[in-house]
Amino acid sequence: NTFGPNDNYHPLNSHFVPSLIKKIHEAKIKNKKNIVLWGNGEAKREILYVDELANACIYFMKKKTKASLINIGSGKDYSIKEYAKLFLKIIAPEKKIGIKYDFSNVELLPRRT
């Protein structure tokens, strides 16, 4: 999952990071007590800032490797619940915003092994 400038913040079709940022920001400014996450929050995601991805692509284009597949990422993934708690501390540290789960929505994109 990449994130960065000009991301899509639409509530129904955005990717994980902008969706989470928007939910927390709206809860903060509207004094909501909770944010709602789809699924149970246990699905894991690895995130990467778009400039880091671009720099890695340039690096590997210049490297002239013979590898046919290159995986670019941080190598660390965390649960959606863990990201939500971290983002809450960053975006709304002064608020007591809880996390509720919507089990009617399945975890989209399960972790691949």
Secondary structure, DSSP 8 states (H G I E B T S, - for coil): -EE-TT----TTT--HHHHHHHHHHHHHHTT-SEEEEETTS--EE--EEHHHHHHHHHHHHHHT---S----S-S--EEHHHHHHHHHHHH-TTS--EEEEETTS--SS----
